[in-house]
């Protein structure tokens, strides 16, 4: 089981209906269960890209993908990929 928290930066070009973006995040993950005798907390980094379609100025749908790496245990724990379907409500400018 993996529990993860992260913070990062995104670059968004939002002048078109199709909105591409790149992300870079750093954080920590806690691994538990399986053959582990205790919980492991490891530093992580992830890089992602995605695209949203702005239905209106306050609503968008999209898809994003991220590759996650456990920085200190790359030889033991492989990277993993997440793919997200997004629905976003926005307010303010």
Secondary structure, DSSP 8 states (H G I E B T S, - for coil): -EEEEEEEEEEE--SSSEEEEEEEEEEEEEE-STT-SS-EEEEEEEEEEEEEEEEETTEEEEEEEEEEEEGGGTTTS--EEEEEEEEEE----
